[in-house]
Amino acid sequence: MFEVSIQPRWSLRLNAGEALSERTIELLLAVAEHGSLLRACAAVGMSYRHGWALIRDGEAQLGMPLLLMERGKGSTLSPLSEKLVWADRRIAARLSPTLDSLASELEAEISRVQREHDQVLRIRASHGFAIEALHHLLNRAGVLNELRYCSTTDAVASLALGNCELAGFHIPSGEFERDAVEHYRAWLRPQAQRVIGLATRRVGLIIARGDPKKIFGIQDLARDDLRFINRQPGSGTRFLLDLLLRRAGIDASQVHGYEQCELTHAAVAAYVASDMADVGIGVETPARRFNLDFVPLLTERYFLLCHEQSLDELAIQDMLRTLRSPEFRQSVDQLPGYQADDSGRVYSLSEAFPVLLERQARRAPEARGPRTRRPRPG
């Protein structure tokens, strides 16, 4: 199938002068990653001489140094370059999921011309790195699919309304499982639906490298000296935070920044990395990518919800083969905090969430009504 790529572009200029070259920003990102201009030039495929020329031209354009030279330490990013690197990462973190959703929609529509009789596998899902990996592998395998990121509640509601074949949502393991299942209960149909295992992932607090504020757990969020960055209302991660705060006896009004939110885990990590917040909540992968520390709180299971009758459809069968493949497991297992546990396993809802059986058992006597004794003859 066709593959569409949409990348955010941005430019910087001083006093309406010439814009800084995109290659210069690319080179600064490589210096941040590899620690020296020499290694950065090798990583982006340019000569050291050409790299230095880009840096000198950029400094002339902006009127400020981009690299700082120290004897014996080589080159390091200047304060301006650190902000440029931060800006590029923040733009990508904020926009990439939206652009990826749009690219997936365009891919499906363009590919219909080539394969007009093939079914499009519509996926609505909470943003995550395992579902992202699945989308890329489905494209590589030629499975016509359309992935749109949305909140978990919007995803399961879309399935109920017939607007997709798969809905991605996540359930915490342990003490909060019952609350989470009840949260989605209005959209769950145990007799008619199934869930498919995707992966497990660690959720926790994303904090600055070295933990300068000495943050150890959820109870610290009530401190007056901490700035917090949250996820948006309707997201599964925000719902989970509310459960954690309730257990700790903390009111949301005590958390400085509770109403400040970002739409993805990566955007939360970028917010903390920019020193706009001291702590955020999210999964581990973006914390490591932004060179931040991470305090794990619990593990979630990420599932794909579907109608049982759709399991025999060709597109779903292709998707299940992809989930069970070594390529998918390898791509997920290399993500920090993720594991491809039971990927591709199909569960009934009561198998995946035993609390549903407990609920049904409690309701059964009520449905039968009170027992009455039959009168004895005579």
C-alpha positions, -999 to 999 in steps of 0.1 A, spaced: 0 0 0 10 36 -4 28 52 26 24 89 35 48 108 56 40 142 70 68 160 89 66 193 108 88 220 95 98 252 113 122 281 107 141 307 127 155 340 116 167 371 132 153 406 123 137 393 91 171 380 79 178 347 63 163 316 80 186 291 98 193 261 76 173 230 84 205 210 81 220 232 108 192 223 132 196 186 122 233 189 130 226 204 164 201 176 172 229 151 163 254 170 186 229 167 214 225 130 208 262 120 201 280 145 223 304 160 198 305 178 164 327 151 149 304 122 158 273 144 148 287 150 113 293 113 108 257 105 120 241 129 95 264 120 67 284 152 62 321 161 64 335 177 95 345 208 74 310 212 60 296 208 95 318 236 108 308 258 79 271 253 87 277 262 124 297 294 115 270 305 90 243 299 116 262 319 142 266 348 117 229 347 109 217 347 145 244 368 161 250 343 189 272 312 193 257 278 186 286 256 199 309 262 229 345 250 226 365 238 257 400 225 255 400 187 261 361 185 260 354 193 224 322 211 214 290 214 234 257 231 227 254 268 236 223 279 255 207 290 223 214 257 206 199 239 236 167 259 231 167 251 194 170 214 201 142 216 227 120 235 203 124 208 176 117 180 200 87 198 215 72 205 180 76 168 171 61 156 204 31 179 201 23 175 164 35 140 154 5 120 167 -19 144 149 2 143 117 5 105 120 -33 101 122 -37 124 92 -11 105 73 -28 72 80 -61 86 68 -45 97 36 -27 64 31 -60 45 33 -78 69 9 -50 69 -17 -46 31 -14 -83 26 -21 -76 36 -57 -51 7 -60 -71 -18 -40 -107 -6 -42 -122 -40 -31 -101 -45 0 -114 -38 34 -99 -9 54 -91 -19 90 -101 11 110 -83 15 143 -92 41 169 -68 41 199 -52 59 227 -17 71 216 10 47 225 43 33 211 31 -3 207 1 7 187 24 29 166 47 -1 160 17 -22 149 6 4 124 40 6 108 42 -32 105 7 -35 91 18 -10 64 49 -30 57 28 -62 54 4 -44 30 -26 -45 53 -48 -16 44 -55 2 77 -63 36 91 -51 46 126 -66 76 143 -54 86 178 -80 97 203 -89 93 240 -96 59 253 -132 67 259 -136 80 224 -120 49 211 -143 24 228 -173 47 220 -163 46 183 -164 8 183 -199 9 199 -211 33 172 -197 12 144 -170 37 134 -141 13 136 -132 -24 138 -106 -21 166 -105 2 197 -73 5 217 -76 11 254 -55 3 285 -63 -12 319 -40 -10 350 -31 -42 366 -37 -47 403 -59 -27 427 -72 -2 401 -83 -28 376 -119 -29 389 -123 9 387 -109 10 352 -131 -17 339 -161 0 354 -150 33 338 -154 16 303 -184 -6 314 -210 13 294 -192 3 261 -184 -33 270 -205 -62 257 -192 -94 272 -213 -117 250 -206 -99 218 -170 -85 221 -135 -98 225 -102 -82 235 -68 -88 219 -36 -84 239 -12 -59 225 15 -52 251 21 -42 287 37 -9 297 50 9 328 33 42 338 49 66 363 62 100 370 84 117 344 110 139 362 141 159 354 174 141 350 191 136 384 158 142 403 168 177 415 134 181 433 137 147 451 104 133 438 97 98 451 60 91 445 25 103 439 23 119 474 49 145 463 24 160 438 8 180 466 40 198 474 39 236 469 73 237 452 64 213 423 49 222 389 29 194 373 19 187 337 -12 165 332 -28 146 303 -61 158 288 -96 151 302 -109 118 288 -75 102 285 -69 69 303 -38 82 319 -56 112 335 -83 88 348 -55 67 363 -39 98 379 -73 106 396 -73 71 410 -38 75 424 -46 109 439 -77 95 456 -57 66 471 -31 91 484 -58 114 499 -48 143 476 -74 166 461 -68 177 425 -68 213 437 -36 206 457 -17 197 425 -1 228 410 -7 224 372 -34 197 374 -54 216 347 -24 222 325 -24 193 300 -7 178 269 -22 154 244 5 127 244 31 110 266 58 124 244 45 160 248 44 155 286 81 144 285 90 174 262 73 198 287 94 184 316 125 184 295 120 221 287 118 229 325 83 242 320 72 216 347 90 196 373 70 164 369 44 148 346 27 115 343 32 91 314 48 60 301 85 53 303 95 54 266 95 91 260 111 98 294 142 78 283 141 94 248 143 129 264 170 117 288 148 122 318 143 101 350 113 79 356 96 68 388 74 37 380 40 35 397 22 6 380 19 -16 349 -10 -13 324 -22 -39 299 -30 -24 265 -58 -42 246 -76 -39 213 -114 -43 217 -134 -58 188 -167 -75 180 -164 -113 181 -180 -117 147 -152 -96 131 -124 -120 142 -129 -141 111 -125 -111 87 -94 -112 66 -80 -78 78 -83 -89 115 -66 -122 107 -38 -104 90 -35 -81 121 -34 -111 145 -6 -126 124 14 -94 127 9 -92 165 21 -127 169 52 -122 147 88 -120 160 91 -86 143 63 -71 164 76 -86 196 111 -74 189 100 -38 180 79 -36 212 104 -53 236 130 -27 226 108 1 238 117 12 274 90 1 298 71 -20 272 68 -58 268 50 -77 241 32 -100 266 4 -121 251 5 -101 219 -21 -114 196 -39 -135 222 -77 -133 220 -96 -132 253 -132 -131 262 -139 -100 283 -145 -122 314 -111 -139 309 -93 -106 305 -112 -89 333 -123 -114 360 -140 -85 379 -168 -87 352 -176 -123 364 -178 -111 400 -202 -84 389 -224 -109 371 -223 -132 401 -235 -104 424 -263 -95 400 -276 -130 394 -295 -134 427 -311 -100 422 -323 -110 387 -339 -142 401 -357 -122 429 -363 -133 465 -368 -170 471 -403 -181 484 -412 -213 501 -440 -234 486 -467 -242 510 -469 -277 523 -500 -297 515 -525 -305 542 
